[in-house]
Structures are given as C-alpha cells and as structure tokens.
Amino acid sequence: MPLPAAQGYRMPAEWERHQATWLSWPHNRNSWPGHFEPVEPAYAEIVRALASSEPVHINVLDAGHERHVQRILERAGVTGPIRLHRFPTNDAWCRDHGAIFVVRDSAEAPLAAVHCGYNAWGGKYPPFDRDVHIPRLMAETLGVPRFEAGMILEGGSIDVNGEGALLTTEQCLLNPNRNPDMTREQIEERLKGLFGVDTVLWLGDGIVGDDTDGHIDDLTRFVSRDTVVTVVEDNPNDENHAPLAANRRRLDGLCLADGTPLKVVELPMPAPKYCEGQRLPASYANFYIANRAVLLPTFRDPMDAEAERILAPLFPDRRIVPVDCLDIVYGLGTIHCLTQQVPAARPA
C-alpha cells in the first residue's frame, strides 16, 4: 500500500483546526509511584481547558473506570463535549501510543490515521500490549483509513510546521532501541512518505530526565511556518546547559526547503525538579496548541510567568492557559505528552 504522502496526505501543524483532542486517562500507578493521588484532579484541569476549546475523546479501561472518570469530572465541574471510549491502555501517554493523523484536500477520505509501531520508548516499560492497539481503535471510531507506518515512532518525537518541515532529534530517532535496522537516510525517507514533508531538521540530545531518549516536544517546537521556540538553560552549572546550547547553535544553521532560515524564540527552563534524586523533565516546550487556547505546563516556579509572557504574542488568536503540572511531571511527561490532536478533515 502506498504511503500517505503518495496519496496526497500531509501532517498539519498543531495550530491548524482540530475536530477534537484525544486522551488516555491515567490509571497506571507505577508511572507515578507514591504520587498518583493528585494526578487525576490535575488531569481533570487539562480536560477542562480542552473542552472549552474543542471536543475531547478519552480512553478508559472499562465500564467501572468510565464511571470513576465521570465522577472525577463531575466533582471538578468539568463540562463540555467529552466522549469516553472503553479502549483499555497500559498508560496515559496518548501522544506516543495514539494514532498520528494526516489530511488531504480531497472529498474522499480527507482524514487518515498513521499507525506507528510502539515499544514503550525502547522497551523501557512493559507491558504495552494494550497501547499498541489504540491507533486502530481511534481510526475505526472516526471511520478513517489507517496506514501502517512500518517503523517504531512516537508522536512526541516529531514536530511539523504543516508546510514541509519536520523537527526531530538524533538521540531519539537514531537510537538503536527504536529502529536498529534503518539508517538515518531510510528514516528520513520514511518520515517524508508518512507525513508529507520534504525537509527533516535534526537536533541533538533532549533535556535531562527525559526517559523517551530526547523527544522534540520537550525541546523545540514550531509556532509558525518558519518560527520555533526552544528551551535554553542560562545556568552553566546546570546539566541541561551544554546540550541545550548545542541545539541552540544548530538551530541558527537550519533552513526550510526554500532556504528560509528558522526564526528562534528562546524559552527559559524552570528550576530543576527532582523525585527521589531523579531529575524530572519539566519543560515549558511541552505546551499543547488547541483551537482557542494554548495549554502551558507550569511548575510552581518563578519562570512560569516568563514562559507565559514569551508565548502569548506568538499566539495572538489564542489565550494562554497555565495548567499546574508539578504533580503530573512526576510521571516524566506533561501536557503535550498526554494529548493527540485530531485535525479537521479538509474536503476539496
């Protein structure tokens, strides 16, 4: 079967219109050892912010779990276009185990799902036997075609501008725990065939504490066709300083296919957050762009307000919604890791 790009599909930018956002409700206490109790109320705040902007789909385990989630949302006063699906998962990270959607300007099948292979970030967190079925269930629910990607790939490892460029990191996509039999060139060609891009822009290592091996969505994000935000660490004694400075230098040399250089806006990092001595991947780059809002993870940190100030003018038609993620980041991810956009279909 031809890959999506050969059939006219492309992955739209996150700021393009969504028909919905898809989530998987957190339930795996092993992902938040000793810190699970505050996670569900914090998650309800994410749903509240999303439901004010667009419909929300949520995967739950079964009928009992569905009732449990409904009670949490009701107690929090969360209302809106919310639909629960009894699609059991191993964990909550829908960005990585969910389908990645592509669109085309056609009256026939304008929306399609890309079903990537998934091995829980290089086999780190078995089991993942439920998560691997979620893209198929999402595609069937929406009644859209599904393409097998033919490679291990998590949604958090890529970011696109919707006009031909894709950002990723060498630390993740070239890691032998993902696709050891694929060369860099083969990976680039597959990304182009899956997502309709012509340029793959490579950064180096991700932030310290990121157990995904350097996902781009904790590091550098497109906010327009030729503009990215990237996190930097000013403290030379912080272990993030050197890798983030190296990526910042790389960005100065990256261009789009037509030669347009990237414009770069710097985001600060919050002060280091730890759990039992482990550095947590707290990053303001893990925001999510919804139809009418940008959900910004915050960490009860002095830099929270500065991150909001920097992002606000980049999204003049959306409000910045700070969401307290200090409890959620104990699970080693925040808002973008938990969400997956379903773009609006684009019939001809």
ABEGO torsion letter per residue (X at the ends): XBBAAAAGBBBBBAABBBABBBBBBBABAAABBGAAAAAAAAAAAAAAAAAAABBBBBBBABAAAAAAAAAAAAAAGBBEBBBBBBBBBABABAAAABBBBBBBBBABGABBBBBBBBAGGGGABOBAAAAAAAAAAAAAAAGBBBBBAGBBBBAAABBBAGAGBBBBBAAAAABAAABAABBAAAAAAAAAAAAGBABBBBBBBBBBGBAAGGBAAAABBBABAABBBBBBBABAABAAAAAAAAAAAAAAABBBAAGBBBBBBBBBBBBBBBBGGBBBBBBAAABBBBAABBBBBBAGBAAAAAAAAAAAAABAABBBBBBBAAAAAAAGBBAAAABBBBBBBBBX
